[in-house]
Amino acid sequence: MDPKDNEYDVVIAGSGPGGATVARELSQKGKKVLILEWGGNDPVKGSLVQAYPQIFMPGKSLLITGQLLGMVRGITTGGSSLFYCATAFDPPVAMLKSYGVDITDEVREVRAELPLNPLSDELMSPAGMLFMESALDLGYNARKLNKFIYQEKCKKDCDRCSYGCPEGAKWTARNFVEEAMENGAKMINHARVDKVIVENNKAMGLQYRHGGTCHNVYAPQVIVAAGGIGSPQILRNTGIEGVGRDFFFDPLCFVYGTVKNGGSGKGIQMCAGIHFAEEGIVMTDFNMTRMLKTLLDLEVFRFGQVFNYANVVPIMIKVRDGLGGHITDAGWVWKPLRPSDKHKLRTGRKHAQRILKNMGATDIYNSWLLAAHPGGTVKIGEHLDPQLQTRIKNLYVCDCSVIPEELGLPPTFTILSLGKRLAKHLMSTDESYTAEAVLETQTV
Ligand SMILES: Cc1cc2nc3c(=O)[nH]c(=O)nc-3n(C[C@H](O)[C@H](O)[C@H](O)COP(=O)(O)OP(=O)(O)OC[C@H]3O[C@@H](n4cnc5c(N)ncnc54)[C@H](O)[C@@H]3O)c2cc1C
């Protein structure tokens, strides 16, 4: 058999929210889909031992920026969504429309298909309740946040969300990967994609490493969905210049206070929030595992706080950073914070301190900085057309990297909507799926 015979209709690099959505939608329509995923596919246990290599492995899933900001990403089936907080912020429909990308219908579809609701009072963590009540008391526009959570499966006072939810309560991109596989899609795990195979400016397939050897797989449509850091690397290796620059990564920090009867320290994080849209600041409650709190305390030399957990109320401040920096060829992140980014973080901290004081908190202190959602590394309008196609024919990108402007908000809802839209586009460009062809098949 000629090795270029196409066994698959579509090959996708990466199985995070972007890749998984495209895989699910296309496989539902009968397309033969192959996913190449760098990480493994072990059943989720919700333990630190399992999560550590997938999200805290230095140089792979934990990247440290030049200014010592830690940035984590999930290298496993489902990508970062395995460890995300499942908070859903509405996509920036108007902004994307200005780039010729209308996701109005897809946003509606995601809303209808996924669990997308604020938590019931019963599932709200004590820290979340305290945060919301104190903020409302001070006149802030605090509200419960929408969560991608099947609440009937959720366990109160469980703190395993951050290590992957073993109850199946948190919706993750694995749900879509599983659906895709039920529809006949295939996935190769531990397959790290190096580059796209291109001939005559047309994408022909992907080159990847698996088990120490190099392999090629061919398909007429190629989707790169390796996330905000991974996708620009693959495209650069393919010869596409200029990607991986001027991006956002939503820097964040925590402010902690000790509140008598402040709760168990456990519970779902980001239950409630305040969004200062114009200023580009978002604040939420943020229960964290004891391990994470310990690490963050040690980072700022708060040795005495390491043993203080149950009564601590952490508040997260996340800001919309200006575009800047670059991803190095080795996949490291270089992005100094601008004075305006630091100013936003300072402003957020002041609000958080006020809210904590109002709930009677003592021992108020700040964490060091982190970053969360790298994106804008392969932008629509600059590197991609409105259909998410690169200048190379049949080569598409679909993940956080395509978002053309800084959001300052969790992006998963947006990525899912973009994935659905791309799948529709791919179906519409496939001649075997045109209305006439479908009609012919039905007649036969
Ligand atoms: C701790 C944390 C909390 C978060 N909380 C929220 C939240 O509450 N709400 C929200 O909306 N967002 C949240 N996010 C962000 C959200 O998880 C990400 O924005 C989202 O998962 C990005 O999706 P993606 O498809 O762009 O990429 P990713 O999820 O990063 O997936 C990329 C996939 O590609 C794979 N890959 C990478 N390189 C290669 C390669 N060379 N070859 C093959 N495969 C490759 C990776 O293993 C991964 O599976 C959070 C993120 C983190 C880390």
The ligand as an SDF file (V2000), in Angstrom:
LIG
                    3D

 53 58  0  0  0  0  0  0  0  0999 V2000
   -5.1570   25.0550   36.7820 C   0  0  0  0  0  0  0  0  0  0  0  0
   -5.9900   25.5390   35.6260 C   0  0  0  0  0  0  0  0  0  0  0  0
   -7.2770   25.9840   35.8650 C   0  0  0  0  0  0  0  0  0  0  0  0
   -8.0520   26.4360   34.8060 C   0  0  0  0  0  0  0  0  0  0  0  0
   -9.3570   26.7930   35.0260 N   0  0  0  0  0  0  0  0  0  0  0  0
  -10.1430   27.1410   33.9890 C   0  0  0  0  0  0  0  0  0  0  0  0
  -11.5100   27.4210   34.1790 C   0  0  0  0  0  0  0  0  0  0  0  0
  -12.0400   27.3760   35.2920 O   0  0  0  0  0  0  0  0  0  0  0  0
  -12.2450   27.7440   33.0960 N   0  0  0  0  0  0  0  0  0  0  0  0
  -11.7200   27.8030   31.8330 C   0  0  0  0  0  0  0  0  0  0  0  0
  -12.4460   28.1250   30.9000 O   0  0  0  0  0  0  0  0  0  0  0  0
  -10.4300   27.5380   31.6380 N   0  0  0  0  0  0  0  0  0  0  0  0
   -9.6300   27.1980   32.6690 C   0  0  0  0  0  0  0  0  0  0  0  0
   -8.3280   26.8790   32.4540 N   0  0  0  0  0  0  0  0  0  0  0  0
   -7.7910   26.9870   31.1020 C   0  0  0  0  0  0  0  0  0  0  0  0
   -8.2140   25.8390   30.2100 C   0  0  0  0  0  0  0  0  0  0  0  0
   -8.0090   24.6080   30.8500 O   0  0  0  0  0  0  0  0  0  0  0  0
   -7.4020   25.9270   28.9380 C   0  0  0  0  0  0  0  0  0  0  0  0
   -7.5300   27.2220   28.4190 O   0  0  0  0  0  0  0  0  0  0  0  0
   -7.8960   24.9290   27.9020 C   0  0  0  0  0  0  0  0  0  0  0  0
   -7.7540   23.6150   28.3620 O   0  0  0  0  0  0  0  0  0  0  0  0
   -7.0880   25.1320   26.6420 C   0  0  0  0  0  0  0  0  0  0  0  0
   -7.5330   24.2110   25.6800 O   0  0  0  0  0  0  0  0  0  0  0  0
   -6.6350   23.9310   24.4160 P   0  0  0  0  0  0  0  0  0  0  0  0
   -7.3820   22.9760   23.5470 O   0  0  0  0  0  0  0  0  0  0  0  0
   -6.2060   25.2240   23.8730 O   0  0  0  0  0  0  0  0  0  0  0  0
   -5.2970   23.2600   24.9380 O   0  0  0  0  0  0  0  0  0  0  0  0
   -4.8890   22.2580   26.0790 P   0  0  0  0  0  0  0  0  0  0  0  0
   -5.9590   22.0320   27.0450 O   0  0  0  0  0  0  0  0  0  0  0  0
   -3.5600   22.7280   26.5730 O   0  0  0  0  0  0  0  0  0  0  0  0
   -4.6800   20.9060   25.2710 O   0  0  0  0  0  0  0  0  0  0  0  0
   -3.6030   20.7280   24.3910 C   0  0  0  0  0  0  0  0  0  0  0  0
   -3.3620   19.2370   24.2380 C   0  0  0  0  0  0  0  0  0  0  0  0
   -2.3400   19.0350   23.2750 O   0  0  0  0  0  0  0  0  0  0  0  0
   -1.3870   18.0970   23.7700 C   0  0  0  0  0  0  0  0  0  0  0  0
   -0.1140   18.4080   23.1310 N   0  0  0  0  0  0  0  0  0  0  0  0
    0.6960   19.4670   23.3660 C   0  0  0  0  0  0  0  0  0  0  0  0
    1.7580   19.4350   22.5490 N   0  0  0  0  0  0  0  0  0  0  0  0
    1.6060   18.3290   21.7580 C   0  0  0  0  0  0  0  0  0  0  0  0
    2.3550   17.7540   20.7070 C   0  0  0  0  0  0  0  0  0  0  0  0
    3.4910   18.3030   20.2730 N   0  0  0  0  0  0  0  0  0  0  0  0
    1.8980   16.6150   20.1440 N   0  0  0  0  0  0  0  0  0  0  0  0
    0.7330   16.0390   20.5550 C   0  0  0  0  0  0  0  0  0  0  0  0
   -0.0160   16.5350   21.5480 N   0  0  0  0  0  0  0  0  0  0  0  0
    0.4020   17.6840   22.1290 C   0  0  0  0  0  0  0  0  0  0  0  0
   -1.4120   18.2590   25.2760 C   0  0  0  0  0  0  0  0  0  0  0  0
   -0.9820   17.1010   25.9210 O   0  0  0  0  0  0  0  0  0  0  0  0
   -2.8860   18.5500   25.5160 C   0  0  0  0  0  0  0  0  0  0  0  0
   -3.6200   17.3710   25.6790 O   0  0  0  0  0  0  0  0  0  0  0  0
   -7.5140   26.4470   33.4930 C   0  0  0  0  0  0  0  0  0  0  0  0
   -6.2250   26.0190   33.2580 C   0  0  0  0  0  0  0  0  0  0  0  0
   -5.4580   25.5520   34.3090 C   0  0  0  0  0  0  0  0  0  0  0  0
   -4.0750   25.0510   34.0230 C   0  0  0  0  0  0  0  0  0  0  0  0
  1  2  1  0
  2  3  1  0
  2 52  2  0
  3  4  2  0
  4  5  1  0
  4 50  1  0
  5  6  2  0
  6  7  1  0
  6 13  1  0
  7  8  2  0
  7  9  1  0
  9 10  1  0
 10 11  2  0
 10 12  1  0
 12 13  2  0
 13 14  1  0
 14 15  1  0
 14 50  1  0
 15 16  1  0
 16 17  1  0
 16 18  1  0
 18 19  1  0
 18 20  1  0
 20 21  1  0
 20 22  1  0
 22 23  1  0
 23 24  1  0
 24 25  2  0
 24 26  1  0
 24 27  1  0
 27 28  1  0
 28 29  2  0
 28 30  1  0
 28 31  1  0
 31 32  1  0
 32 33  1  0
 33 34  1  0
 33 48  1  0
 34 35  1  0
 35 36  1  0
 35 46  1  0
 36 37  1  0
 36 45  1  0
 37 38  2  0
 38 39  1  0
 39 40  1  0
 39 45  2  0
 40 41  1  0
 40 42  2  0
 42 43  1  0
 43 44  2  0
 44 45  1  0
 46 47  1  0
 46 48  1  0
 48 49  1  0
 50 51  2  0
 51 52  1  0
 52 53  1  0
M  END
$$$$
